[in-house]
Amino acid sequence: MAGIISREARAAKGEPERNVVTRDPERTRRAILAAATAEFAAHGYGGASVNAVAERAGINKRMLYHYYGNKQDLFLVVLEEAYADIRSSERRLSLTDLEPLEAMRRLVLFTWRYYLDNPAFISLLNTENLYEAQHLRRSENIRALHSPLVDTLDALLRRGVAAGVFRAGVDPVHLYISIASLGFFYLSNAHTLSTIFGRDLRAAAALEERGEHIVEVILGYLRPDTLRPDTDRKEA
């Protein structure tokens, strides 16, 4: 029995459990996607290895190709699944059931905390931007996936205007990009920014403070008494 490694021993060594998903197609797909997400997030598209994905998933490479075609197709599915996860998580916030200010605050904090809890998401998006979205442009689903988010934000803004708590004329797409960027840039550049400013921007207190700062910035922008730049010029 010297040449046989038990299931328990493999688990203790962090090695994948082989051939445990081959008879369950859906489980196999999930195992491949989880392994591919980890591999692409750790090494980027160029550095990721299909062999490593198969090893992580505990399957052979031929089976991986059977389910997902090639490396490009696999990466696209990983990206689509990453976006689908954050969009489905947003829907569970039930923003339409909340007062506008509370709904906006919840969305902003959710976005920030999602980035903190899912660092792979940031890594995957950074990688795809290096490739100028060449994989994502092939997606037939990505725009439809994001349309409900834009519609929800637009309805939320309209409710806020009607309630007198948001200013009119805010573009929901620009608003979401601002919400996302205030957290995304901070985390993507935390190491360099920490070095430049001599502060540990990844410390728990700093992250908590940053979340509240993002909320204040967004709600301050939406405040109805905020004047637009062109209004300032006309009154000057």
N, C-alpha and C positions, 0 to 999 in steps of 0.2 A: 504493500500500500504506500510505499515511499514516494511514488510519483504522483499520487492523487492528493489534491488540495481540497479540503472540505469547504462547503458553502460558508460555514462560520469563519474559517481561516481567511477566505477571500474577503469577506466583509470586514474583518479586523484589519486587513492590509489595505482596505479601500479599493480593492479590485472589483471590476464589474462582475455581476453574476451572469454567466454565459447561458444562452439558449433557454432563458426563462420566459421570453416574451414571444417566441417564434410561432406559437400556436394561437396567439391572441392578436389579430391584426391591429385593433385599436390600441391595445397596450403597447404593441411594437412601435406604432407611430408616435405615441406619447413619449416613449423611451428615447427614440431617435431625436425628436424635437428638443427634449430636455438636454440631451447630450450635445446636440448641435448648438443650442443656445449658449451653453457653458463654454464650448470650444470657440465659437465665433466671438463671444464677449471677451474671452481671455487673450485671444491671439489675432483678432481682426479677421477680415475675409482672406487676405493674402497669406497670413500665417497659419490659418486653420487647416487642419488635415482631415480628410474624409476617413482615413484609417483611424485617426484618433477618435473621431465621432463614433465610428463603429465599435471601437474598443470601449469607449465610455458607455455605450448603449448595451454592450454585451451581445452583439450580433456580428455577422460577417458583412463585409462591404457589399457583396452582391445583393443582400437583402435590403440594405440601405438604398442602393440604386433602384431596386424594384419599387420601393415606396415613394422615393422622392427624385428620381431621375438623376441629376448631376449636382455638383457642388453649387452652381449658380441657382438652380431651382430650390435646393435645400435652404440656401441663405434667404431667398425671397420668402419662403414659407415661414422661416424663423422671424423675419421682419413683420410679416402680416400678423402672425400670432402675437408678437410683442405689442403691436398697436391694438389688436383686438382685445387683449387683456386689459389695457388701461382704459379703453373705451367702455368695456363691459363693467369695469369697476366704477367708472364715473356714473353709469346709469343707475347703479345701486345706491347712489347718493340721494336719489329721489328729489332732485333740486326743485321740481315743479311743485312739490308739496310744502316748500319752505318759503318764508318771507324773503324778499329779494336780497336784503343785506346779509342775512344768515346764509342763504343759498350761495351767494358769491364768496363769502368768507369760507364756507365749507369746501367749495370747489378749489379755491386757492390753496388752502392748507392740505387738502387731499393731494393735489398735484405735487406739492413740495414733498410730502411724506411718501408718496409713491416713488419718487426719484430716490429718496433715502433708502427705501426698502427694496428697490429693484435696480441696483447699480448696473446690472447687465443691460437694462434698457438704454441707459446713457451710452454705454460702450457700443452697443449695436448701432445706435443712431450716429454716433461719432464716426464709426467705420463707414456707414453708408454715405455720409456727407463727404468723406474723403473720395468716394467713388462717384460723387455728384449725382446720387440717387439713380444710378444706372440700373440697379436691380429693381428698385421700387417702381420705376417708370413702367416696368413690364407687368405690374400688378393690375388685375382687372377688378379688384375689390377695394383698393385703398381709399378711393374718393367716396364711394358709397359708405364705407366704414366711418368716415369722418363727418358726413352730412348731418347725422342726428346731433352731433356735438354742436355744430354751428347753429342748427335750428333751436336747440335747447338754450344756448347762450343768447341768441337773438330774442327769444321769448322772455328770458330772464331779464334782459336789459329793458325790454318794453314794459314789463311789469314794474321794474324799478323806476322808470320814468313816470309811469302812471301814479305810482305811490309817492313821487316827489323825492326819492332818495338817490336816483341816478340822473345824470345829465343826459340829454338827448344827443343823437347823432354819433353814437359810438359804434364802430365797426366790430362785430363779434369775432371776426378772424384776427384782426389786429390785436384785440383785447386778449384772445387766447395766446397768441404768440408772445405777448408781454408777460402773461402769467407764467407760461412755460419757461421763457428765457431767463427770468429773474432767478429761478432755481437752477435751471440747466447750466447756465454759464458759471454760476457759483461753484457747483459741484464738479463740473468738467475741468475747472481751472483752480481747484482748491489747493493743490500742492504748490503751484507757482505763486498764487496769491498769498498763501501762508508764508512763503519764503520772502516775498517782496515786502510785505507789511509786518513781518515778525510776529504774526498771530496764528494760533492754531485754529484755522477755520473749520476743522473737522471735529473739534471738541463738542461735547454734548450741549453745553451752554451756548456755544456759538451757533449751532444748528437750530436750536430752539429760538434764539434771538432772530436768526435770519428768517425763519418761517413767519414770525410776527411782523418783521420788517416788510416782507413781500405783501402780506395782507394790507398793511397800512398804505403802501405805495399804490396798490390797485384800488382800494376803496377811496383813497385820496384823489386819484385820477377820476373816478366815477362820480365824485361828489358834485351835486348840481350847481354849486356856486363856483366851481372851477372854471376860469375863463380860458378860452382858446387863444392861441398866439395871435391869430388875425384880429380877434376882438381887442387884444391888448394894443396892437398897432393902431387900430382905428381910434381908440380912446386916448392915445398918447398925445 
